Amino acid sequence: MDVAVATGYSLRYVGDVERGAKSATLRTLNDLATLFNTHLGLIITEAETLLGNLDKQDEVVFANKGRHSRPRA
């Protein structure tokens, strides 16, 4: 709620972005960077790192499922 008030975005929009139901625009990310006294580039770099790590985890899970799956009867 504090982020919504501070940025002027609706509480619903901020909640949707937090849950991943909506993607934030560059303008929104820039507003958040300003709010948190950081740089937009840092936010994007961190997001790329997190997404890259998630992709790697998905690859491992997918690969492991193939090795451990049993045929269906």
WOPETA-V346684 format. One record per helix or strand. SS is the DSSP state (h for helix, s for strand). FROM is the first residue (numbers start at 1). LEN is the number of residues. Records with the same first field share a line. If there is no record, write none. Layout:
SS=FROM-LEN + FROM-LEN
//
This chain:
h=2-6 + 11-9 + 26-10 + 40-29
//
